Amino acid sequence: MAAAGSGFEDPSADVLDRAAAAFGLLASPARLHIVWALAQGESDVTGLAERVGGALPAVSQHLTKLKLAGLVRARREGRRQVYLVDDPDVVDVVKLMVDRLAGREGDIPAPRLRGL
């Protein structure tokens, strides 16, 4: 259904539910930081824990949630799991938000993410 006078179609309830679920997952600063880090390159859980400053079990749990939601994926590299972003559109949204907020605070500009 189009919004009155806008000419834009409203998204379906299913699309809104999925978007809310993705935003809900990214509402955690730790998960947002993990997605940000993975957008810049692949990493194993140990490297991510060091980068985001989290305990290994907590980072592993965050990765499991992000993986179940289809935002990240893992591949085996020898004996370790290497994680990477599985949804480039999510990277675009995260980058846009972080860049905008960093710019408003006069922070150093956010680094360019790989593939953007």
Contacts in CASP RR format, 6 or more apart in sequence:
PFRMAT RR
TARGET T0000
AUTHOR 0000-0000-0000
METHOD contacts of the structure
MODEL  1
MAAAGSGFEDPSADVLDRAAAAFGLLASPARLHIVWALAQGESDVTGLAE
RVGGALPAVSQHLTKLKLAGLVRARREGRRQVYLVDDPDVVDVVKLMVDR
LAGREGDIPAPRLRGL
1 9 0 8 1.000
1 10 0 8 1.000
2 8 0 8 1.000
2 9 0 8 1.000
2 10 0 8 1.000
3 10 0 8 1.000
11 19 0 8 1.000
21 69 0 8 1.000
22 69 0 8 1.000
22 71 0 8 1.000
22 90 0 8 1.000
25 31 0 8 1.000
25 65 0 8 1.000
25 66 0 8 1.000
25 69 0 8 1.000
25 71 0 8 1.000
26 32 0 8 1.000
26 35 0 8 1.000
26 71 0 8 1.000
26 90 0 8 1.000
26 93 0 8 1.000
26 94 0 8 1.000
28 62 0 8 1.000
30 52 0 8 1.000
30 54 0 8 1.000
30 58 0 8 1.000
30 59 0 8 1.000
30 62 0 8 1.000
31 62 0 8 1.000
31 65 0 8 1.000
31 66 0 8 1.000
32 94 0 8 1.000
33 51 0 8 1.000
33 52 0 8 1.000
34 48 0 8 1.000
34 52 0 8 1.000
34 59 0 8 1.000
34 62 0 8 1.000
34 63 0 8 1.000
34 66 0 8 1.000
34 72 0 8 1.000
35 66 0 8 1.000
35 71 0 8 1.000
35 72 0 8 1.000
35 85 0 8 1.000
35 90 0 8 1.000
35 91 0 8 1.000
35 94 0 8 1.000
36 94 0 8 1.000
36 98 0 8 1.000
36 113 0 8 1.000
37 43 0 8 1.000
37 48 0 8 1.000
37 51 0 8 1.000
37 52 0 8 1.000
38 48 0 8 1.000
38 72 0 8 1.000
38 83 0 8 1.000
38 84 0 8 1.000
38 85 0 8 1.000
39 85 0 8 1.000
39 91 0 8 1.000
39 94 0 8 1.000
39 95 0 8 1.000
39 113 0 8 1.000
39 114 0 8 1.000
40 111 0 8 1.000
40 113 0 8 1.000
40 114 0 8 1.000
41 84 0 8 1.000
41 114 0 8 1.000
42 82 0 8 1.000
42 83 0 8 1.000
42 84 0 8 1.000
43 51 0 8 1.000
43 82 0 8 1.000
43 83 0 8 1.000
44 77 0 8 1.000
44 80 0 8 1.000
44 81 0 8 1.000
44 82 0 8 1.000
44 83 0 8 1.000
45 56 0 8 1.000
45 59 0 8 1.000
45 60 0 8 1.000
45 63 0 8 1.000
45 81 0 8 1.000
45 83 0 8 1.000
46 56 0 8 1.000
48 59 0 8 1.000
48 63 0 8 1.000
48 83 0 8 1.000
49 55 0 8 1.000
49 56 0 8 1.000
49 58 0 8 1.000
49 59 0 8 1.000
52 59 0 8 1.000
63 72 0 8 1.000
63 74 0 8 1.000
63 83 0 8 1.000
66 72 0 8 1.000
67 73 0 8 1.000
67 74 0 8 1.000
67 83 0 8 1.000
67 86 0 8 1.000
70 86 0 8 1.000
70 87 0 8 1.000
71 85 0 8 1.000
71 86 0 8 1.000
71 87 0 8 1.000
71 90 0 8 1.000
72 83 0 8 1.000
72 84 0 8 1.000
72 85 0 8 1.000
72 86 0 8 1.000
73 83 0 8 1.000
73 84 0 8 1.000
73 86 0 8 1.000
74 81 0 8 1.000
74 82 0 8 1.000
74 83 0 8 1.000
74 84 0 8 1.000
75 81 0 8 1.000
75 82 0 8 1.000
75 84 0 8 1.000
76 82 0 8 1.000
85 91 0 8 1.000
88 115 0 8 1.000
91 113 0 8 1.000
91 116 0 8 1.000
92 116 0 8 1.000
95 110 0 8 1.000
95 113 0 8 1.000
95 116 0 8 1.000
98 110 0 8 1.000
99 109 0 8 1.000
99 110 0 8 1.000
102 108 0 8 1.000
102 109 0 8 1.000
102 110 0 8 1.000
103 109 0 8 1.000
END
